[in-house]
Amino acid sequence: MKPSWQIWRDRRGRLSPLRMGAIAALLFPLAKALVDASTIVHGARPINDLIHRAGFWALVFLGVTLAVTPLRRILRYGNLVDIRRMLGVGAFCYIAAHLTLYIADQSFDLGKVVHEITHRWYLIIGGTAWLGLAVLAATSTDGMVRRLGGLRWRRLHQIVYAIALLALIHYFQQTKADVTVPTFAASLFVWLMAYRVVAWLQGGGELSTLALFAMSVGVSLLTFAGEAIGIGLAFHVSPLRVLDTAFDFDIGIRPGWEVLGAGLIVVAIDAVRSRWPRRVPRARAVAAE
Ligand code: HEM
């Protein structure tokens, strides 16, 4: 048996390029912060800069964790599930850093931290998501999976969808001006949820390329509508006037286009993979001869 700290090895103890790639991806934000160190240190609020980076990357890795299930089906690469737990725990590490940096920013005045986290809405919501992620990280060991039993463990880990939703609300609430990136993040989350709902409605299994296409167009339209209503309400303008700017690429590419682009890439991958001959496991191929 391989020692459990050797996370770059698979269950059989072999070096796993997939796991090594995941570790490299998880360390990338840390490396980027080191490269940017001088800009961060000479910036107006270095700790706040780091709080933003840690929160942003935690959300990214949470999203990537949620993308594993659809991606392993679309890529026809079941082994991808091997890095799901690692990505989830990685997201928790960044969120642990996010809270620690926040506490440091409050000069380690724990009384003030508790007061803020229980009195400000965006922190109440962020704090709830934080607790949820802590529970998921604490129950992510092989021992905890055995102790809880597969079914109970899976049910508990379904709270990850609510956690991601709370994290997105927290992201929107603390973004003061341009909500383009949070809107794009939210639309990707809707896409990932839609995938699960459609798969569930059709009794599990892979979604057809056509279903993926229809879903991507639907989520894109929903994103345009949601963004127009949101901006309309916030700035007291007609959502139709906001929609009019969808083709004005000089003011930027709207999140509706971005999610459509991402969806179409997935559709293209699925179209190619669905025509690819499947690898038959050797034992079965020999038996069939
Ligand atoms: C007790 C828990 C938490 C606290 C105290 C906290 C605190 C903060 C603070 C102070 C900011 C910056 C606000 C500003 O500059 O005005 C922030 C931003 C952010 N937080 Fe949290 N947060 C918590 C939980 C979470 C969780 C669970 C997530 C996601 C998984 C998250 C994701 C983010 C993101 C994405 C940002 C914005 C980053 C950006 O601007 O790019 N936070 N949070």
Residues whose N, C-alpha, C, O or C-beta is under 5 A from the ligand:
A	BS01	HEM	H52 G55 F56 A58 L59 I95 L99 Y102 L123 G126 G127 A129 W130 A167 Y171 Q174
